[in-house]
Amino acid sequence: MNAGRGVDTLLPLVKERFGSGPQAGYSLLIDGFVNRFEANKSIWPVIWKIHKRCKIGLLTNMYPGMLDAIGKEGLLPKEDWDVIIDSSKVGIAKPDPRIFGLAERLAGVTGDEILFVDNNQTNIDAARKLGWQTFPYDPKAPEVSSGRLAALF
């Protein structure tokens, strides 16, 4: 994640440095990242179930424009998120404690009222240190992880 620089701005640097680069029209953001994402539809019903009882939010580590592009491609559940924190827009990323503090302020709750779901142990550890409840999500076993998460609600 780079909180300030668009990932496609790296392509001219690669071409300058190595004398070669991708074909004209290639977008590292779209072709290299977004088009390689797969929608994890096993978690969508879980998100909808949770949102009937609690606030929900997204806390991302993304390149500029990436969250919007992923949403436009239908890779996120259609949901009215209560809070969205796009790291590329706020200039800080997980596991920086400041992004967790921002999430608490925007959600209007304390850390002990938050269940943080993430697939990165470093991020889980950082949230746990701040008193957040955590759930390690295994992207290699999405159906199992989604089922375990749903069972909590």
ABEGO torsion letter per residue (X at the ends): XBAABBAAAAAAAAAAAAGBBBBBGBBAAAAAAAAABBBBAAAAAAAAAAAAABBBBBBBBBBBGAAAAAAAAGABBBBBBABBBBAAAAGBBOABAAAAAAAAAAAGBBAAABBBBBABAAAAAAAAAAGBBBBBBBAABAAAAAAAAAAAX
